[in-house]
Every structure is written in structure tokens, then in C-alpha cells.
């Protein structure tokens, strides 16, 4: 097998994209459907295990999985020849219904990754005490991170729908 053959590169890029996407969205859903709702049920003396050990480790994988998903997604689109049509939402001369739908998914993913790196992670660092900040700023930072994480959870549904449904279009 020639690992640099275009068909294999395309397959391998897509496989890495799905793998990193599963990790990213899996962690997103873990935070929003398990960790955040469970925090109020955890005794105060046990919360440092979450905020000092589990959350920082999960956020490490979360943010890097987001970046890997975007990079492998853009690479896959390029290798398969639809990157520009999809980013233009299929309005180019060569555009198609598939380009429009996958483009919507791509833009939602890019927005979500932006939220991870530019809003959620900086605010989580404050909320978890990873960076020095005024203690009075921690609750607001935690709330902002949670709201954008919930926004990403809501965006993940149409994003996944667009990504999967595009495979059935021409």
C-alpha cells in the first residue's frame, strides 16, 4: 500500500477528522450533560478533584481535539477538492448542494473552535485558578465559559447533521 497515494491520504485524513471530532464533541457533551449538572451534587470538599485534576486534563484534550478536528477537516476538504466551494457555501460556479451543506457544517465547526480557544478556554483558566486573576472574577468567567460551552453544544447538533447529511448529496 502506498501511503502517499491520494485515495489513501484522503481516507486517512477523514479518519483522523472523525477520530478527533468524536473526542471533541464527546468531551463537549460530557461537560454539558454530565460534569456541569453534577457539580451541585458534589460535596464542597470533593470539588477540588474536579476543578484541579479532572477539568484541566479534560480541557486540554477538549481544546486540542477542537483544533485537530478543524485542521483535519480542512485538509480532508482540500484533498477531496471541495474546500473553496464549501467555504463559499456552494455559491461558486462549481458549487453544489453538497458544498452548501458541508460548508454550513464547516463554518459551524470553525465558530465552535473559535469559541473553544478564544472564549471558553481563557475564561476556564480564570474560573479554575489556572491563571492569576481577581477572585471576584472567577464566577463571571465560569459562567461565560459555561454559556459558550452550551452554545457550542447547541451548534453541534446542526453541525453534525450537516456533516453527515452532506455525504448523501451531490
ABEGO torsion letter per residue (X at the ends): XBAABAAAAAAAAAAAAAAAAAAAAAAAAAAAAAAAAAAAABBAAAAAAAAAAAAAAAAAAAAAAAAAAAAAAAAAAAAAGAAAAAAAGGABAABBAAAAAAAAAAAAAAAAAAAAAAAAAAAAAAAAGABBBBAAAAAAAAAAAAAAAAAAAAAAAAAAAAAAAAAABX
